[in-house]
């Protein structure tokens, strides 16, 4: 029952945050310079003021700003995010077509960064604490620092040059081979080959955070009294690390993971643009160039909702890892 109350409370707060984001994004988009109707008329090679005015009516730009906001909010509640006149497709349809590709890229990069980052962080912390083979700690932390300091676009371009141009191991652009018409396992293998480079470049950038965070958390926990007590009782070293040290050290990692998922959505814009990956990041970039305001608002809404949901999932996982957090919160509320 306490968990249901906690979940309802968080969902209510999440809806308020999403509403605030929708309103702020709406006004920010409207404050941007340029008239989308004039831009669309210019792309069509028409400068007739009557035609521009017809486009303004079609966009709803002839109404007062608050009326436009109210109509947009009503549409959002009804899952109607507007119409992309540049692509001649409803905004929601266009986003749903691109969303699976973005989820595939984000989930692959996230899993890779978590597994590789935590594993390397554990290796670095153990070598540092044991006093033997400290060079491993130096190599791991230095490598993580280099990855963190490297711009994501440069890392992506170097990955293309090395693995696609020089070695020829992996394809550089797109999600599938053009005109291949593959099916079954052959298509899965083809998508996996195209996914490898974007996953590595996006995942390596965020992996650096987890390496340093896991290492610092483990070094803080590994010298505590309860760890020394477990060792004194004869608990095997591997079990001490897994059960006593790593479980407590993972709490800040889980916290950062929820934040990092939101940042990864932003990083996906750049990665998808470099690798021509057909996700909503690339769609956002194209919509910005075309000044497709309705599409931009829809993408902002979807990405904001994703970030809020990721944070909600993080809080739930946080309670599962350490139930004392939820109990403390309930006692504090009482």
C-alpha positions as CSV (number, residue, x, y, z in Angstrom):
1,X,0.0,0.0,0.0
2,X,2.9,2.4,0.8
3,X,4.4,1.6,-2.5
4,X,1.1,2.4,-4.3
5,X,0.9,5.7,-2.4
6,X,4.5,6.5,-3.4
7,X,3.9,5.6,-7.0
8,X,0.7,7.8,-7.2
9,X,2.5,10.7,-5.6
10,X,5.4,10.4,-8.1
11,X,3.1,10.1,-11.1
12,X,1.2,13.2,-10.0
13,X,4.4,15.2,-9.7
14,X,5.5,13.8,-13.1
15,X,2.4,15.1,-14.8
16,X,2.9,18.5,-13.3
17,X,6.5,18.6,-14.5
18,X,5.4,17.5,-18.0
19,X,2.7,20.2,-18.1
20,X,5.3,22.8,-17.1
21,X,7.7,21.6,-19.8
22,X,5.0,21.7,-22.4
23,X,4.0,25.3,-21.6
24,X,7.7,26.5,-21.4
25,X,8.6,24.9,-24.7
26,X,5.5,26.4,-26.4
27,X,6.5,29.9,-25.4
28,X,10.2,29.4,-26.2
29,X,9.3,28.1,-29.7
30,X,7.0,31.0,-30.3
31,X,9.8,33.5,-29.2
32,X,12.2,32.0,-31.8
33,X,12.9,34.4,-34.7
34,X,11.2,33.7,-38.1
35,X,7.7,32.9,-39.3
36,X,7.2,29.2,-40.2
37,X,4.5,30.2,-42.7
38,X,6.9,32.6,-44.4
39,X,9.6,30.0,-44.4
40,X,7.3,27.3,-45.9
41,X,6.1,29.8,-48.6
42,X,9.7,30.6,-49.4
43,X,10.6,26.9,-49.8
44,X,7.6,26.6,-52.1
45,X,8.9,29.6,-54.1
46,X,5.7,31.6,-53.4
47,X,5.9,35.2,-52.0
48,X,2.2,36.0,-52.3
49,X,1.0,37.6,-49.0
50,X,-2.4,36.0,-49.4
51,X,-0.8,32.5,-49.6
52,X,1.4,33.3,-46.5
53,X,-1.8,34.4,-44.7
54,X,-3.5,31.1,-45.6
55,X,-0.6,29.2,-44.2
56,X,-0.7,31.3,-41.0
57,X,-4.4,30.4,-40.6
58,X,-3.5,26.7,-41.3
59,X,-0.8,26.8,-38.6
60,X,-3.2,28.6,-36.2
61,X,-0.7,31.6,-36.0
62,X,-3.5,34.1,-36.6
63,X,-5.0,33.5,-33.2
64,X,-3.8,35.1,-29.9
65,X,-0.9,33.4,-28.2
66,X,-2.9,32.2,-25.2
67,X,-5.6,30.8,-27.5
68,X,-2.9,28.9,-29.4
69,X,-1.6,27.5,-26.1
70,X,-5.0,26.4,-25.0
71,X,-5.7,24.6,-28.4
72,X,-2.3,22.9,-28.2
73,X,-2.9,21.7,-24.6
74,X,-6.3,20.3,-25.6
75,X,-4.6,18.5,-28.5
76,X,-1.9,17.0,-26.2
77,X,-4.6,15.7,-23.9
78,X,-6.2,14.0,-26.9
79,X,-2.8,12.7,-28.1
80,X,-3.1,15.1,-31.1
81,X,0.4,16.8,-31.4
82,X,-0.5,18.7,-34.5
83,X,0.4,18.3,-38.2
84,X,3.8,18.6,-39.8
85,X,3.1,20.6,-42.9
86,X,6.7,20.2,-44.0
87,X,6.4,16.4,-44.0
88,X,2.7,16.2,-44.7
89,X,2.2,13.7,-41.8
90,X,0.7,14.0,-38.3
91,X,3.4,14.8,-35.8
92,X,2.6,11.8,-33.6
93,X,2.7,9.4,-36.5
94,X,6.1,10.8,-37.6
95,X,7.5,10.5,-34.0
96,X,6.3,7.0,-33.5
97,X,7.9,5.9,-36.7
98,X,11.3,7.2,-35.5
99,X,11.0,6.3,-31.8
100,X,12.0,2.6,-32.0
101,X,15.3,3.5,-33.7
102,X,16.1,6.0,-30.9
103,X,15.1,3.5,-28.2
104,X,17.3,0.8,-29.8
105,X,20.3,3.1,-29.9
106,X,19.8,4.5,-26.4
107,X,19.2,1.2,-24.7
108,X,22.2,-0.4,-26.4
109,X,24.5,2.5,-25.5
110,X,23.1,2.6,-21.9
111,X,23.6,-1.1,-21.3
112,X,27.1,-1.0,-22.7
113,X,28.1,2.1,-20.7
114,X,26.7,0.6,-17.4
115,X,28.2,-2.8,-17.8
116,X,31.6,-1.6,-19.0
117,X,31.7,1.4,-16.7
118,X,30.8,-0.5,-13.5
119,X,33.1,-3.4,-14.4
120,X,36.1,-1.1,-15.1
121,X,35.3,0.9,-11.9
122,X,35.4,-2.2,-9.8
123,X,38.7,-3.4,-11.3
124,X,40.2,0.1,-10.7
125,X,39.0,0.3,-7.1
126,X,40.2,-3.3,-6.2
127,X,43.6,-2.7,-7.7
128,X,43.9,0.7,-5.9
129,X,42.8,-0.7,-2.5
130,X,44.9,-3.8,-2.6
131,X,48.0,-1.8,-3.3
132,X,49.1,-4.3,-6.0
133,X,49.0,-3.5,-9.7
134,X,48.2,0.1,-9.1
135,X,49.1,0.8,-12.7
136,X,45.7,-0.8,-13.6
137,X,43.9,1.9,-11.6
138,X,46.0,4.6,-13.3
139,X,45.4,3.2,-16.8
140,X,41.6,2.8,-16.2
141,X,41.1,6.3,-14.7
142,X,43.3,8.0,-17.3
143,X,41.4,6.3,-20.1
144,X,38.1,7.3,-18.6
145,X,39.3,10.9,-18.2
146,X,40.3,11.0,-21.9
147,X,37.0,9.7,-23.0
148,X,35.2,12.2,-20.8
149,X,37.2,15.1,-22.3
150,X,36.7,14.0,-25.9
151,X,33.9,15.8,-27.8
152,X,31.2,13.3,-28.8
153,X,31.1,14.4,-32.5
154,X,34.9,14.0,-32.7
155,X,34.7,10.5,-31.2
156,X,32.0,9.6,-33.7
157,X,34.0,10.8,-36.7
158,X,37.2,9.1,-35.5
159,X,35.2,5.9,-35.1
160,X,33.9,6.1,-38.7
161,X,37.5,6.8,-40.0
162,X,39.0,3.9,-38.0
163,X,36.4,1.1,-38.2
164,X,34.7,2.0,-41.5
165,X,37.2,3.8,-43.7
166,X,40.5,2.3,-42.6
167,X,39.6,-1.2,-41.3
168,X,36.3,-1.6,-43.2
169,X,34.8,-3.7,-40.4
170,X,31.6,-1.8,-39.8
171,X,29.2,0.3,-41.9
172,X,29.3,4.0,-41.2
173,X,25.8,5.3,-41.9
174,X,22.2,4.3,-41.7
175,X,20.3,1.6,-39.8
176,X,20.2,-1.0,-42.6
177,X,21.9,-1.7,-45.9
178,X,20.0,0.1,-48.6
179,X,18.1,-2.2,-50.9
180,X,19.2,-5.3,-49.2
181,X,15.6,-6.5,-48.4
182,X,16.9,-8.9,-45.7
183,X,14.6,-10.8,-43.4
184,X,14.9,-12.8,-40.2
185,X,18.3,-13.3,-38.6
186,X,20.0,-11.8,-41.6
187,X,18.2,-8.5,-41.1
188,X,18.9,-8.6,-37.3
189,X,22.6,-9.1,-38.1
190,X,22.6,-6.3,-40.5
191,X,21.0,-3.9,-38.1
192,X,23.4,-5.0,-35.3
193,X,26.4,-4.1,-37.6
194,X,25.0,-0.7,-38.3
195,X,24.2,-0.2,-34.6
196,X,27.7,-1.1,-33.3
197,X,29.5,2.2,-34.1
198,X,26.8,4.6,-32.8
199,X,26.5,2.4,-29.6
200,X,30.3,2.4,-29.0
201,X,30.7,6.1,-29.5
202,X,27.7,7.2,-27.5
203,X,28.3,4.5,-24.8
204,X,32.0,5.2,-24.4
205,X,31.3,8.9,-23.7
206,X,29.0,8.1,-20.8
207,X,31.0,5.1,-19.7
208,X,33.6,7.4,-18.4
209,X,31.2,8.7,-15.8
210,X,30.4,5.3,-14.4
211,X,34.1,4.3,-14.2
212,X,35.0,7.2,-12.0
213,X,31.8,7.2,-10.0
214,X,31.9,3.4,-9.3
215,X,35.6,3.6,-8.4
216,X,35.1,6.5,-6.0
217,X,32.0,4.9,-4.4
218,X,33.7,1.6,-3.9
219,X,36.8,3.2,-2.3
220,X,34.6,5.0,0.1
221,X,32.6,1.8,1.1
222,X,35.5,-0.7,1.0
223,X,37.2,0.8,4.1
224,X,34.0,0.9,6.3
225,X,33.7,-1.2,9.5
226,X,31.0,-3.6,8.2
227,X,33.3,-4.6,5.3
228,X,36.2,-5.2,7.7
229,X,33.8,-7.2,9.9
230,X,32.7,-9.4,7.0
231,X,36.4,-10.1,6.1
232,X,37.1,-10.9,9.8
233,X,34.3,-13.5,9.7
234,X,36.0,-15.2,6.9
235,X,33.6,-14.2,4.1
236,X,35.2,-14.9,0.7
237,X,36.6,-11.8,-1.0
238,X,34.5,-12.1,-4.0
239,X,31.3,-12.3,-1.9
240,X,32.5,-9.3,0.2
241,X,32.9,-7.2,-3.0
242,X,29.6,-8.3,-4.6
243,X,27.3,-8.3,-1.5
244,X,28.7,-5.8,0.9
245,X,30.7,-3.3,-1.2
246,X,29.2,-3.2,-4.7
247,X,25.6,-3.1,-3.5
248,X,26.2,0.0,-1.4
249,X,28.4,1.6,-3.9
250,X,25.8,1.2,-6.6
251,X,23.3,3.7,-5.0
252,X,25.0,6.8,-6.5
253,X,25.5,5.0,-9.8
254,X,21.7,4.2,-10.0
255,X,21.0,7.9,-9.2
256,X,23.2,9.1,-11.9
257,X,21.9,6.6,-14.4
258,X,18.5,8.2,-14.3
259,X,20.0,11.6,-15.0
260,X,22.3,10.2,-17.6
261,X,19.4,8.7,-19.6
262,X,18.0,12.2,-20.1
263,X,21.5,13.4,-21.1
264,X,21.8,10.4,-23.5
265,X,18.6,11.6,-25.3
266,X,20.5,14.8,-26.0
267,X,23.6,13.0,-27.0
268,X,21.6,10.9,-29.4
269,X,20.8,14.0,-31.4
270,X,24.4,14.5,-32.3
271,X,25.1,10.8,-32.7
272,X,22.1,10.2,-35.0
273,X,23.1,13.2,-37.1
274,X,26.7,12.0,-37.6
275,X,25.7,8.4,-38.4
276,X,22.5,9.2,-40.3
277,X,20.6,7.1,-37.7
278,X,16.8,7.4,-38.4
279,X,15.7,8.3,-34.9
280,X,14.0,11.3,-33.3
281,X,17.3,13.0,-32.7
282,X,17.9,13.2,-36.4
283,X,14.3,14.2,-36.8
284,X,14.7,17.0,-34.3
285,X,17.7,18.3,-36.2
286,X,15.8,18.3,-39.5
287,X,12.8,20.0,-37.9
288,X,15.0,22.7,-36.5
289,X,16.5,23.5,-39.9
290,X,13.1,23.5,-41.5
291,X,11.5,25.5,-38.7
292,X,8.8,22.9,-38.3
293,X,7.5,24.2,-35.0
294,X,4.7,21.7,-34.5
295,X,7.1,18.8,-35.0
296,X,9.7,20.4,-32.6
297,X,7.1,20.8,-29.9
298,X,6.0,17.2,-30.3
299,X,9.6,15.9,-30.1
300,X,10.3,18.1,-27.0
301,X,7.1,16.7,-25.4
302,X,8.1,13.1,-26.1
303,X,11.7,13.5,-24.9
304,X,10.6,15.3,-21.8
305,X,8.2,12.6,-21.0
306,X,10.9,10.0,-21.5
307,X,13.2,11.8,-19.1
308,X,10.5,12.1,-16.4
309,X,9.7,8.4,-16.8
310,X,13.3,7.4,-16.6
311,X,13.6,9.4,-13.3
312,X,10.5,7.7,-12.0
313,X,12.0,4.2,-12.8
314,X,15.2,5.3,-11.1
315,X,13.4,6.1,-7.9
316,X,11.6,2.7,-8.0
317,X,14.9,0.9,-8.5
318,X,16.4,3.0,-5.8
319,X,13.8,1.7,-3.3
320,X,14.4,-1.9,-4.5
321,X,18.1,-1.7,-3.9
322,X,17.8,0.0,-0.5
323,X,14.3,-0.4,1.0
324,X,15.4,1.8,4.0
325,X,15.2,4.9,1.7
326,X,11.4,4.3,1.2
327,X,10.9,3.6,4.9
328,X,12.7,6.7,5.9
329,X,10.7,8.8,3.4
330,X,7.4,7.5,4.9
331,X,8.5,8.2,8.4
332,X,9.6,11.7,7.5
333,X,6.3,12.3,5.8
334,X,4.5,11.1,8.9
